[in-house]
């Protein structure tokens, strides 16, 4: 079906081009001679005057300061003033002569004809702002019959948006020939538009492709503009409503449908997003033409619609080229069609603004380009459908390949399942090891509760019973011993609870900015009694204004456990150092002692928590290793990494590192 449409349109294109060629050949073939006697347009030109002060009327015609113009066409583009034209003729033929103004969109046209005796024999007032029936001859162009012998024509024209006065003198034979050619060309054009609309509608129904309906909008809009430029819209569609012609920019504003069609056909939203946005911007400016024109500012609206129309056409052409070069095959016909259309539009606009001369080609350039682009666009639409069919065929082929691939994958499924079973078995093994580790930790906790808590609590009970039976035992030293034992037991309980929370993930964090140096000082004050008893010096090294964003309470628990361990296993009269410093984007906190240290095996047992590792401090303090585990679990929860180094009789050093933005001024140690 698509191929038959494409073939029919190739034939139509051939017919239209031949009509076009015959039309121009015919226009150059007829003569203005009759019975061997020429009909002369005296002086080969005319006189004109731009009445910028609107100071003259016909009665003052003889005093108007005309200036000579040696061409048959006058193009003043946007001229807000009335223009007077005076020209003379000599008709020595038997055929009637006609003065034709080959431009149908003059707003107001007044014309006076005088004979050789200088008598006024005819007067007309017509134009696009008057009823169509005001024209002396029912024609889409302005045509006036000239008398025999010598005559003079004076005309006054006003058309602020675009004033063109292309004049020619045609005998009856030439009129008949030209009318015939115009009818043939216009009928061929209308037939072509109707054929394209019907074909697009049918293909849209069959293919369910939105582009065909968008193309119908483009066809109707361009046909409407073309008929208006040729004067046929006024002649056939609204001859009794010339007010429509006063809003000419609105008619040219219908080009928005061409932009919408191009965006839909090329799918610019996905294939050229930048151009899609630019085209929407051009549409926005195009839509402004409507309120501006309806508000009475037709001159501004006319300039805007011509600028936006030209830029929009260029944008669509560049977008089509980009999409074509990116591999979208249907864009090739679009680029060709739009190039032809764009050339026609640009030639028409340049002719309207008096850049190009007025002639048959520049006058009808947009119509010619539009006729050719209709065929090419329709071929582009047909090619797009074929392209979509190719895509569907390709998708079907890929589906078949996918089905074959699925069959192959099914055959390999057993192997894959076997691998998954092995992986799951390995995972279960890992989970089993994790459970065994958890069981070991729980057993360790129970051992601590049963051993390390039972003894102190039992001793505390016995001591209280002795004090109750023997009041003389209530000495300050005895009470101090009980208090120390109670604090030790409380600390152990607190570590147990903290460790349980850390393992269960029930840590509630309150992130604030923590001043590190004051925190160190408060911890040194907390451990001051124990430091004095063992005569241990605790040195602090931290930047004065070093700030760390973390949970202050949890960080205190971590450092407290580190310092407690360091204090517990340090020899009397030794040194403990607490330090903090910033290095690039990280902060390092550390506790270093000169205590008994640990071997690698002891360190492994503490970190793995796999057996009872209770040890005595240098002054007989109880130690379970639980405090270190709690501190490390909490450090992990706050995002710290740690590095722990220790050796027998060489002390222990543990560092925490946190990557964070810090606030620091000049360091003071």
C-alpha positions as CSV (number, residue, x, y, z in Angstrom):
1,X,0.0,0.0,0.0
2,X,2.7,2.4,0.9
3,X,4.7,1.7,-2.3
4,X,1.6,2.4,-4.4
5,X,1.2,5.8,-2.7
6,X,4.8,6.6,-3.2
7,X,4.5,5.6,-6.9
8,X,1.4,7.7,-7.4
9,X,3.1,10.7,-5.8
10,X,6.2,10.3,-8.0
11,X,3.8,10.5,-11.0
12,X,2.1,13.6,-9.4
13,X,5.4,15.2,-8.9
14,X,6.3,14.7,-12.6
15,X,2.9,16.2,-13.7
16,X,3.2,19.2,-11.4
17,X,6.8,20.0,-12.5
18,X,5.8,19.7,-16.1
19,X,2.8,22.1,-15.5
20,X,5.2,24.5,-13.8
21,X,7.6,24.4,-16.7
22,X,4.9,24.8,-19.3
23,X,3.4,27.7,-17.2
24,X,6.7,29.7,-17.3
25,X,7.3,28.8,-21.0
26,X,3.8,30.0,-21.8
27,X,4.3,33.2,-19.9
28,X,7.3,34.1,-22.0
29,X,5.6,33.1,-25.3
30,X,2.7,35.3,-25.7
31,X,3.0,38.8,-27.2
32,X,1.2,42.1,-26.6
33,X,1.0,42.8,-30.3
34,X,-2.3,42.7,-32.2
35,X,-2.7,43.1,-36.0
36,X,1.0,43.9,-36.2
37,X,0.6,47.1,-34.3
38,X,2.3,47.3,-30.8
39,X,0.7,48.5,-27.7
40,X,3.2,50.8,-26.0
41,X,3.8,51.5,-22.3
42,X,5.3,55.0,-22.7
43,X,8.7,55.8,-21.2
44,X,9.2,52.1,-20.2
45,X,8.5,53.0,-16.6
46,X,6.4,55.3,-14.4
47,X,6.5,58.1,-11.9
48,X,5.9,57.7,-8.2
49,X,5.8,59.8,-5.0
50,X,5.7,58.7,-1.3
51,X,3.2,61.1,0.3
52,X,4.8,61.0,3.8
53,X,2.7,64.0,5.0
54,X,-0.5,62.7,3.4
55,X,-0.8,66.2,1.9
56,X,-2.3,65.5,-1.6
57,X,-5.5,64.3,-3.2
58,X,-6.4,63.7,-6.8
59,X,-7.3,67.3,-7.5
60,X,-3.7,68.2,-6.8
61,X,-2.3,65.5,-9.0
62,X,-0.6,67.9,-11.3
63,X,1.4,69.5,-8.5
64,X,2.7,66.2,-7.0
65,X,6.5,66.1,-7.2
66,X,6.8,62.7,-8.9
67,X,10.1,61.0,-9.5
68,X,10.9,58.7,-12.3
69,X,11.1,54.9,-11.9
70,X,12.6,53.0,-14.8
71,X,11.2,49.6,-13.8
72,X,7.8,48.0,-14.1
73,X,7.7,47.1,-10.4
74,X,7.8,49.1,-7.2
75,X,8.5,47.4,-3.9
76,X,8.5,49.6,-0.8
77,X,8.1,46.8,1.7
78,X,6.7,48.1,5.0
79,X,5.6,51.7,4.1
80,X,3.0,53.4,6.3
81,X,2.4,56.2,3.8
82,X,0.3,56.4,0.7
83,X,2.1,56.2,-2.6
84,X,1.1,58.0,-5.8
85,X,1.9,56.4,-9.2
86,X,1.5,58.0,-12.6
87,X,2.0,56.2,-16.0
88,X,1.0,56.7,-19.6
89,X,-0.1,54.3,-22.3
90,X,-0.6,54.3,-26.1
91,X,-3.0,51.6,-27.4
92,X,-2.9,51.3,-31.2
93,X,-4.2,47.7,-31.3
94,X,-7.7,46.5,-31.9
95,X,-7.6,44.3,-28.8
96,X,-8.5,45.7,-25.4
97,X,-5.6,46.3,-23.0
98,X,-5.5,45.6,-19.3
99,X,-3.4,47.1,-16.6
100,X,-2.6,44.4,-14.1
101,X,-1.2,44.9,-10.7
102,X,0.3,41.5,-10.1
103,X,0.1,41.6,-6.3
104,X,-3.3,40.9,-4.6
105,X,-2.6,42.1,-1.0
106,X,-2.8,45.9,-1.4
107,X,-5.0,47.3,1.4
108,X,-6.3,50.4,-0.3
109,X,-6.1,51.2,-4.0
110,X,-7.6,54.3,-5.7
111,X,-7.2,54.5,-9.5
112,X,-8.1,57.3,-12.0
113,X,-8.0,56.9,-15.8
114,X,-7.9,59.9,-18.2
115,X,-8.1,59.9,-22.0
116,X,-6.1,61.8,-24.5
117,X,-8.3,64.9,-24.0
118,X,-7.4,64.8,-20.3
119,X,-10.9,63.8,-19.3
120,X,-11.5,61.5,-16.4
121,X,-13.2,58.5,-17.8
122,X,-13.0,56.0,-15.0
123,X,-12.4,56.0,-11.2
124,X,-12.1,53.0,-8.9
125,X,-11.6,52.5,-5.1
126,X,-10.8,48.9,-4.1
127,X,-8.3,46.8,-2.2
128,X,-8.0,44.0,0.3
129,X,-9.8,46.2,2.9
130,X,-12.9,46.6,0.7
131,X,-15.5,44.1,-0.4
132,X,-14.3,41.9,-3.2
133,X,-17.1,43.1,-5.5
134,X,-15.5,46.6,-5.4
135,X,-13.0,45.3,-8.0
136,X,-13.9,46.3,-11.6
137,X,-13.0,42.9,-12.9
138,X,-13.7,39.7,-10.8
139,X,-10.1,38.5,-10.5
140,X,-7.7,37.6,-7.7
141,X,-5.3,40.3,-8.9
142,X,-6.2,43.9,-9.6
143,X,-7.0,44.3,-13.3
144,X,-8.3,47.4,-15.0
145,X,-9.3,47.8,-18.7
146,X,-7.6,50.6,-20.6
147,X,-9.2,52.8,-23.2
148,X,-8.1,53.0,-26.9
149,X,-5.6,55.6,-27.9
150,X,-3.5,57.5,-25.4
151,X,-4.4,57.4,-21.7
152,X,-2.9,58.3,-18.4
153,X,-3.4,56.3,-15.2
154,X,-3.0,57.7,-11.7
155,X,-3.2,55.5,-8.7
156,X,-2.9,55.9,-5.0
157,X,-2.0,52.9,-3.0
158,X,-1.6,52.3,0.8
159,X,-0.6,49.1,2.4
160,X,1.5,49.6,5.6
161,X,2.5,46.0,6.2
162,X,3.9,45.3,2.7
163,X,3.4,47.6,-0.3
164,X,4.3,46.2,-3.7
165,X,3.1,47.6,-7.0
166,X,4.2,45.2,-9.9
167,X,2.6,46.6,-13.1
168,X,2.2,45.0,-16.4
169,X,0.1,45.6,-19.5
170,X,-1.6,42.6,-21.1
171,X,-3.8,42.3,-24.1
172,X,-6.9,40.0,-24.2
173,X,-4.9,37.1,-25.6
174,X,-2.4,37.4,-22.8
175,X,-5.1,37.7,-20.2
176,X,-6.8,34.6,-21.4
177,X,-3.5,32.7,-21.5
178,X,-2.5,33.9,-18.0
179,X,-5.9,33.1,-16.5
180,X,-5.7,29.6,-18.0
181,X,-2.3,29.0,-16.6
182,X,-3.2,30.3,-13.2
183,X,-6.3,28.1,-13.1
184,X,-4.3,25.0,-14.2
185,X,-1.6,25.7,-11.6
186,X,-4.0,26.5,-8.8
187,X,-6.2,23.5,-9.5
188,X,-3.2,21.2,-9.6
189,X,-2.0,22.7,-6.3
190,X,-5.4,22.3,-4.6
191,X,-5.7,18.8,-6.0
192,X,-2.3,17.9,-4.7
193,X,-3.1,19.2,-1.2
194,X,-6.4,17.3,-1.1
195,X,-4.7,14.1,-2.4
196,X,-2.0,14.5,0.3
197,X,-4.7,15.1,3.0
198,X,-6.8,12.1,2.0
199,X,-3.7,9.9,1.7
200,X,-2.4,11.0,5.1
201,X,-5.8,10.4,6.7
202,X,-6.0,6.9,5.3
203,X,-2.4,6.0,6.3
204,X,-3.0,7.5,9.8
205,X,-6.0,5.2,10.2
206,X,-4.1,2.1,9.1
207,X,-0.8,2.8,10.8
208,X,-2.2,4.7,13.9
209,X,0.7,7.1,13.5
210,X,0.2,10.6,15.0
211,X,2.6,12.1,12.5
212,X,0.1,11.8,9.6
213,X,-2.5,13.8,11.5
214,X,0.1,16.4,12.4
215,X,1.0,16.5,8.7
216,X,-2.6,17.2,7.8
217,X,-2.5,20.3,10.0
218,X,0.7,21.4,8.2
219,X,-0.9,20.9,4.8
220,X,-4.1,22.9,5.7
221,X,-2.1,25.7,7.3
222,X,0.3,26.0,4.3
223,X,-2.5,25.8,1.8
224,X,-4.3,28.5,3.6
225,X,-1.2,30.8,3.6
226,X,-0.6,30.0,-0.1
227,X,-4.2,30.8,-1.1
228,X,-4.0,34.0,0.8
229,X,-0.7,35.1,-0.9
230,X,-2.3,34.4,-4.3
231,X,-5.5,36.4,-3.4
232,X,-7.6,33.3,-3.8
233,X,-8.6,33.1,-0.2
234,X,-10.2,36.5,-0.3
235,X,-11.7,35.8,-3.7
236,X,-13.4,32.5,-2.8
237,X,-13.5,32.1,1.0
238,X,-14.4,35.5,2.5
239,X,-15.1,38.0,-0.3
240,X,-17.8,39.7,1.9
241,X,-15.5,39.9,5.0
242,X,-12.5,42.0,4.1
243,X,-11.9,42.7,7.8
244,X,-10.1,39.3,7.9
245,X,-7.4,40.7,5.6
246,X,-6.7,43.4,8.3
247,X,-5.2,40.7,10.5
248,X,-2.8,39.3,7.9
249,X,-0.1,38.4,10.5
250,X,-2.6,35.9,12.0
251,X,-2.8,34.0,8.7
252,X,1.0,33.8,8.5
253,X,1.0,32.8,12.2
254,X,-0.6,29.5,11.2
255,X,3.0,28.3,10.5
256,X,2.9,27.0,14.1
257,X,1.3,23.8,12.7
258,X,4.4,23.3,10.5
259,X,6.6,23.5,13.6
260,X,4.4,21.1,15.5
261,X,4.4,18.6,12.6
262,X,8.2,18.8,12.3
263,X,8.6,18.2,16.1
264,X,6.3,15.2,15.9
265,X,7.8,13.7,12.7
266,X,11.4,14.0,13.9
267,X,10.6,13.2,17.5
268,X,12.8,16.0,18.6
269,X,11.9,15.4,22.3
270,X,14.1,12.3,22.3
271,X,16.3,12.7,19.3
272,X,17.3,16.4,19.6
273,X,16.3,17.7,23.1
274,X,18.1,21.1,22.7
275,X,16.4,21.8,19.3
276,X,13.1,20.6,20.9
277,X,13.4,23.4,23.5
278,X,14.4,26.0,20.9
279,X,11.5,25.1,18.7
280,X,9.1,25.5,21.7
281,X,10.6,28.9,22.3
282,X,10.0,29.8,18.6
283,X,6.4,28.6,19.0
284,X,6.0,30.9,22.0
285,X,7.1,33.9,20.0
286,X,4.9,32.8,17.1
287,X,1.9,32.6,19.5
288,X,2.6,36.2,20.6
289,X,1.7,37.3,17.1
290,X,-2.0,36.6,17.7
291,X,-2.6,38.9,20.8
292,X,-0.3,41.6,19.3
293,X,-2.2,41.6,16.0
294,X,-5.6,41.5,17.7
295,X,-4.5,44.4,19.9
296,X,-4.0,46.6,16.8
297,X,-0.2,46.4,16.5
298,X,-0.2,44.7,13.1
299,X,3.1,46.2,12.0
300,X,4.9,44.7,15.0
301,X,3.1,41.4,14.6
302,X,4.0,41.3,10.9
303,X,7.7,41.9,11.5
304,X,7.7,39.3,14.3
305,X,5.9,36.6,12.3
306,X,8.4,37.0,9.4
307,X,11.5,36.9,11.7
308,X,10.1,33.9,13.7
309,X,9.0,32.1,10.6
310,X,12.5,32.4,9.0
311,X,14.3,31.4,12.2
312,X,11.9,28.6,12.9
313,X,12.4,27.1,9.4
314,X,16.2,27.2,9.8
315,X,15.9,25.5,13.2
316,X,13.7,22.7,11.8
317,X,16.2,22.2,8.9
318,X,19.2,22.0,11.2
319,X,17.3,19.7,13.6
320,X,16.5,17.5,10.7
321,X,20.1,17.4,9.5
322,X,21.3,16.5,13.0
323,X,18.8,13.7,13.4
324,X,19.5,12.4,9.9
325,X,23.2,12.3,10.6
326,X,22.5,10.5,13.9
327,X,21.1,7.6,11.9
328,X,17.4,8.2,11.7
329,X,16.6,7.3,8.0
330,X,13.2,9.0,7.6
331,X,14.8,12.4,8.3
332,X,16.5,12.3,4.8
333,X,13.2,13.1,3.0
334,X,12.3,15.6,5.7
335,X,15.6,17.5,5.1
336,X,15.1,17.5,1.3
337,X,11.4,18.6,1.6
338,X,12.1,21.2,4.2
339,X,15.1,22.6,2.2
340,X,12.8,23.1,-0.8
341,X,10.1,24.6,1.3
342,X,12.6,26.8,3.2
343,X,14.1,28.2,0.0
344,X,10.6,29.1,-1.2
345,X,9.7,30.8,2.1
346,X,13.0,32.7,2.4
347,X,12.7,33.9,-1.2
348,X,9.1,35.1,-0.5
349,X,10.1,36.9,2.7
350,X,13.2,38.5,1.1
351,X,11.0,39.6,-1.8
352,X,8.4,41.1,0.6
353,X,11.1,43.0,2.5
354,X,12.5,44.3,-0.8
355,X,15.8,42.4,-0.7
356,X,15.0,40.4,-3.9
357,X,13.4,41.9,-7.0
358,X,9.7,41.3,-7.8
359,X,9.1,38.8,-10.7
360,X,7.0,35.7,-11.4
361,X,9.5,33.4,-9.7
362,X,9.9,35.4,-6.4
363,X,6.1,36.1,-6.3
364,X,5.3,32.4,-6.5
365,X,8.4,30.9,-4.8
366,X,6.6,29.8,-1.6
367,X,3.7,28.3,-3.6
368,X,6.2,26.4,-5.9
369,X,8.3,25.2,-2.9
370,X,5.1,24.3,-1.0
371,X,3.8,22.2,-3.9
372,X,7.1,20.3,-4.2
373,X,7.5,19.9,-0.5
374,X,4.0,18.4,-0.2
375,X,5.2,15.5,-2.4
376,X,8.5,15.1,-0.6
377,X,6.9,15.3,2.8
378,X,4.4,12.7,1.9
379,X,7.2,10.4,0.7
380,X,9.0,11.1,4.0
381,X,5.8,10.0,5.9
382,X,5.6,6.9,3.8
383,X,9.3,6.2,4.4
384,X,8.8,6.7,8.1
385,X,6.0,4.1,8.1
386,X,8.3,1.7,6.2
387,X,11.1,2.5,8.7
388,X,8.7,1.8,11.6
389,X,7.8,-1.5,9.9
390,X,11.5,-2.4,9.6
391,X,11.9,-1.6,13.3
392,X,8.9,-3.9,14.1
393,X,10.4,-6.6,12.0
394,X,13.7,-6.1,13.7
395,X,12.0,-6.3,17.1
396,X,10.3,-9.5,16.0
397,X,13.6,-11.0,14.9
398,X,15.2,-10.0,18.3
399,X,12.2,-11.6,20.1
400,X,12.9,-14.9,18.2
401,X,16.6,-14.6,19.1
402,X,15.7,-14.0,22.7
403,X,13.4,-17.0,22.7
404,X,16.3,-19.1,21.4
405,X,18.6,-17.6,23.9
406,X,16.1,-18.4,26.7
407,X,16.1,-22.0,25.5
408,X,19.8,-22.1,25.7
409,X,19.8,-20.6,29.2
410,X,17.2,-23.1,30.2
411,X,19.5,-25.9,29.2
412,X,22.2,-24.3,31.3
413,X,19.9,-23.8,34.3
414,X,20.9,-27.0,36.0
415,X,24.5,-25.9,36.1
416,X,23.6,-22.5,37.3
417,X,21.3,-24.0,40.0
418,X,24.1,-26.3,41.1
419,X,26.4,-23.3,41.5
420,X,23.8,-21.5,43.5
421,X,23.4,-24.5,45.8
422,X,27.1,-24.5,46.4
423,X,27.0,-20.8,47.1
424,X,24.2,-21.2,49.5
425,X,25.9,-24.0,51.2
426,X,28.9,-21.9,51.7
427,X,26.7,-19.1,53.0
428,X,25.1,-21.4,55.5
429,X,28.5,-22.5,56.6
430,X,29.5,-18.9,57.1
431,X,26.3,-18.3,59.0
432,X,27.0,-21.3,61.1
433,X,30.5,-20.0,62.0
434,X,29.0,-16.6,62.8
435,X,26.5,-18.3,65.1
436,X,29.2,-20.3,66.8
437,X,31.1,-17.1,67.3
438,X,28.0,-15.5,68.7
439,X,27.5,-18.5,71.0
440,X,31.1,-18.1,72.2
441,X,30.5,-14.4,73.0
442,X,27.4,-15.2,74.8
443,X,29.2,-17.9,76.8
444,X,31.9,-15.4,77.5
445,X,29.4,-12.9,78.8
446,X,27.8,-15.5,81.0
447,X,31.3,-16.4,82.4
448,X,31.9,-12.8,83.2
449,X,28.5,-12.5,84.9
450,X,29.0,-15.8,86.7
451,X,32.7,-15.2,87.7
452,X,33.6,-11.6,87.6
453,X,30.4,-10.3,89.0
454,X,29.6,-13.1,91.4
455,X,32.9,-12.7,93.3
456,X,32.7,-8.9,93.9
457,X,29.1,-8.9,94.7
458,X,29.5,-11.9,97.1
459,X,32.5,-10.1,98.8
460,X,30.5,-6.9,99.0
461,X,27.7,-8.8,100.8
462,X,30.2,-10.4,103.3
463,X,31.9,-7.1,104.0
464,X,28.5,-5.5,104.7
465,X,27.6,-8.3,107.0
466,X,30.9,-8.0,108.9
467,X,30.4,-4.3,109.3
468,X,26.9,-4.9,110.6
469,X,28.2,-7.4,113.3
470,X,31.4,-5.5,114.2
471,X,30.9,-1.7,114.2
472,X,34.7,-1.2,114.8
473,X,35.2,-2.2,111.1
474,X,33.5,0.9,109.9
475,X,36.7,2.7,109.2
476,X,37.4,5.1,106.4
477,X,39.8,2.7,104.7
478,X,37.3,-0.1,104.8
479,X,34.6,2.1,103.4
480,X,37.0,3.3,100.6
481,X,37.7,-0.3,99.8
482,X,34.0,-1.0,99.5
483,X,33.4,2.0,97.4
484,X,36.2,1.0,95.0
485,X,34.8,-2.5,94.7
486,X,31.3,-1.1,94.1
487,X,32.6,1.3,91.4
488,X,34.5,-1.5,89.7
489,X,31.4,-3.7,89.7
490,X,29.3,-0.9,88.4
491,X,31.8,-0.2,85.6
492,X,31.7,-3.9,84.6
493,X,27.9,-3.8,84.5
494,X,27.9,-0.6,82.5
495,X,30.3,-2.2,79.9
496,X,28.1,-5.3,79.7
497,X,25.0,-3.2,78.9
498,X,26.9,-1.0,76.4
499,X,28.3,-4.0,74.7
500,X,24.8,-5.6,74.4
501,X,23.5,-2.3,72.9
502,X,26.3,-2.1,70.4
503,X,25.9,-5.7,69.2
504,X,22.1,-5.2,68.9
505,X,22.5,-2.0,67.0
506,X,20.4,-0.1,69.6
507,X,22.7,2.9,69.8
508,X,20.9,6.2,69.8
509,X,23.2,8.9,68.5
510,X,22.9,12.6,69.0
511,X,25.4,14.3,66.6
512,X,26.8,17.6,67.7
513,X,30.0,19.6,67.4
514,X,32.4,18.3,70.1
515,X,35.4,20.4,71.3
516,X,38.2,17.7,71.7
517,X,40.6,19.5,74.0
518,X,37.9,20.3,76.7
519,X,36.8,16.6,76.5
520,X,40.3,15.4,77.2
521,X,40.6,17.7,80.2
522,X,37.3,16.5,81.7
523,X,38.4,12.9,81.3
524,X,41.8,13.7,83.0
525,X,39.8,15.2,85.9
526,X,37.6,12.1,86.1
527,X,40.6,9.8,86.4
528,X,42.6,12.2,88.7
529,X,42.3,10.1,91.9
530,X,43.5,6.9,90.2
531,X,46.3,8.8,88.4
532,X,47.5,10.2,91.8
533,X,47.4,6.8,93.5
534,X,49.7,5.3,90.8
535,X,51.7,8.6,90.4
536,X,51.0,8.5,86.6
537,X,51.2,11.6,84.5
538,X,48.6,12.1,81.8
539,X,49.7,14.4,79.0
540,X,47.2,16.1,76.7
541,X,48.1,17.1,73.1
542,X,45.3,18.6,71.0
543,X,44.6,21.6,68.9
544,X,42.9,24.3,70.9
545,X,39.9,24.8,68.6
546,X,39.7,21.3,67.0
547,X,36.0,20.4,66.6
548,X,34.7,16.9,65.7
549,X,31.1,16.3,64.5
550,X,30.0,13.2,66.4
551,X,28.1,12.0,69.5
552,X,29.8,13.4,72.6
553,X,28.4,10.8,75.1
554,X,29.5,7.8,73.0
555,X,32.9,9.3,72.3
556,X,33.3,9.9,76.0
557,X,32.6,6.2,76.7
558,X,35.1,5.2,74.0
559,X,37.9,7.4,75.4
560,X,37.0,6.5,79.0
561,X,37.5,2.8,78.3
562,X,40.8,3.4,76.5
563,X,42.2,5.6,79.4
564,X,40.9,3.1,82.0
565,X,42.7,0.3,80.3
566,X,45.9,2.4,79.9
567,X,45.7,3.4,83.6
568,X,45.0,-0.2,84.7
569,X,48.0,-1.7,83.0
570,X,50.6,1.1,83.4
571,X,53.4,0.9,85.9
572,X,53.5,3.5,88.7
573,X,55.3,6.7,87.9
574,X,54.9,6.2,84.1
575,X,53.1,8.4,81.5
576,X,49.9,8.2,79.5
577,X,49.4,10.5,76.5
578,X,46.1,11.5,75.0
579,X,46.4,13.3,71.6
580,X,44.3,14.6,68.7
581,X,45.3,16.3,65.5
582,X,44.0,17.0,62.0
583,X,45.7,15.6,58.9
584,X,44.3,16.9,55.6
585,X,40.6,15.8,55.7
586,X,40.8,13.4,58.6
587,X,41.0,13.7,62.4
588,X,43.1,11.3,64.5
589,X,42.5,10.6,68.2
590,X,44.9,8.4,70.2
591,X,45.7,7.1,73.7
592,X,49.3,5.8,74.3
593,X,50.7,4.3,77.5
594,X,54.0,2.8,78.7
595,X,52.4,-0.2,80.4
596,X,52.9,-4.0,80.3
597,X,51.5,-4.3,76.7
598,X,50.2,-7.4,75.1
599,X,51.5,-10.1,72.8
600,X,49.9,-10.7,69.4
601,X,48.2,-13.8,70.8
602,X,46.7,-11.9,73.8
603,X,45.6,-9.2,71.5
604,X,43.9,-11.7,69.1
605,X,42.1,-13.4,72.1
606,X,40.8,-10.0,73.3
607,X,39.5,-8.9,69.9
608,X,38.0,-12.3,69.1
609,X,36.5,-12.6,72.5
610,X,36.8,-16.4,72.3
611,X,37.8,-17.3,75.9
612,X,38.2,-16.1,79.5
613,X,41.0,-13.5,79.4
614,X,40.6,-11.9,82.7
615,X,43.9,-10.3,83.8
616,X,45.1,-8.3,86.7
617,X,46.3,-4.7,86.5
618,X,49.7,-3.5,87.8
619,X,48.0,-2.7,91.1
620,X,45.8,-5.8,91.2
621,X,42.9,-4.2,89.3
622,X,40.4,-6.6,87.7
623,X,40.4,-6.7,83.8
624,X,38.1,-8.6,81.4
625,X,38.9,-7.1,78.0
626,X,35.2,-6.2,77.7
627,X,35.9,-2.4,78.0
628,X,38.1,-2.5,74.9
629,X,35.5,-4.5,72.9
630,X,32.8,-2.0,73.9
631,X,35.0,0.9,72.9
632,X,35.8,-0.6,69.5
633,X,32.1,-1.5,68.8
634,X,31.1,2.1,69.6
635,X,33.9,3.5,67.5
636,X,32.6,1.4,64.5
637,X,29.1,2.8,65.1
638,X,30.4,6.4,64.9
639,X,32.2,5.7,61.7
640,X,35.8,5.5,63.1
641,X,38.5,3.2,61.9
642,X,41.0,2.0,64.5
643,X,44.7,0.9,64.6
644,X,45.8,-0.9,67.7
645,X,49.5,-1.7,68.3
646,X,51.0,-3.3,71.4
647,X,54.0,-5.3,72.5
648,X,55.0,-6.9,75.9
649,X,56.7,-4.4,78.3
650,X,56.5,-1.7,75.5
651,X,53.1,-0.3,76.1
652,X,50.0,0.0,74.0
653,X,48.8,2.6,71.5
654,X,45.4,2.8,69.9
655,X,44.4,5.4,67.3
656,X,40.9,6.3,66.0
657,X,40.5,8.0,62.5
658,X,37.5,9.8,61.3
659,X,37.2,11.5,57.8
660,X,35.2,14.7,58.4
661,X,35.3,18.4,57.8
662,X,36.7,20.1,60.9
663,X,36.9,23.6,62.1
664,X,40.4,24.4,63.2
665,X,42.4,27.6,63.8
666,X,46.1,28.0,64.6
667,X,47.1,24.9,66.5
668,X,48.2,25.3,70.1
669,X,49.8,22.4,72.0
